[in-house]
């Protein structure tokens, strides 16, 4: 399987996150050309700020390999890693990180800053960006558009409920007024 194939697998994980109401980010860890671990965002439902897709996949890979170091492994993720995830990737000694969409707000593989390029750090993970970037970005954009629409519909429903309650109260008042 090539990089695009692994990213498609990460996108499938991202869809699982969406299905659970989480921001749709997915990741897979690859060793010797085979996927050994998968993960998707779960911080909301898990009440865990560290339950990003990358961390979930890294934890699973470490358990499978019986080592907190993951030499020779690659991680494919649909969104540019944040500082927490980048730090974990470097501590795991990943050989390579491949991501899809850039994250202009929290991305630390080049968008906001580049932790992977810091010469002072003792491990240097190779980074490749833009693999299936359009598909990864579109999934995120569609998720947030869908969420905004849900919030809008909930607000309209609440307004209609309040208007109905006010009308019912007004109707009761009219009936009770002599």
C-alpha positions, 0 to 999 in steps of 0.5 A: 500500500502507498501513502495515499492508501494509508491515508485513506485508512486514516480517513476511515478512522476520521469518519468513525470520529465523526459518527461519534460526534468527535472532530473527524481526525483519524490516524494509522501506524504503519510498520514494515508496510502494514497497519499495526494500529489505528486511532481516531479522535475521542476527547469529547466522549472520553473526557480525555484531552489527550485522546487525539487520533495520533495518541490513540494510535501510538498507544495501541502500537506501543502495546502491540509492539511491547515498547514505548519506542516505535522505531521504524514506524510511520504515522499517517494522520488526516490533520497536521499534528498539534504540539502534544501529538508531535511531542509524543511522536518524537518520544516514540521515535517514529521514523516518519509522520505523514499528514493530510490537511494543514492546521493553521491554528494549532499545527506544529509541523509547519503551519504555526511552527515546526517542532519537527525541525528543531535542531536542539531536540534529540530525535528528528522525525521525517515529515511529509505533508499534503497527502490527500489534503483536499479529502482530509480538509473537505471532511473537516469543513463538512463536519464543522458546516454540519455542526453549525447547521445543527446548532442553527436548527437547535436555536430555531427549535428553541425559539419556536418552543419559546414562542409557542409557550408565550402564545399558550401563556397569553391564551391562558391569560385571555381566558382567565381575564373577566 
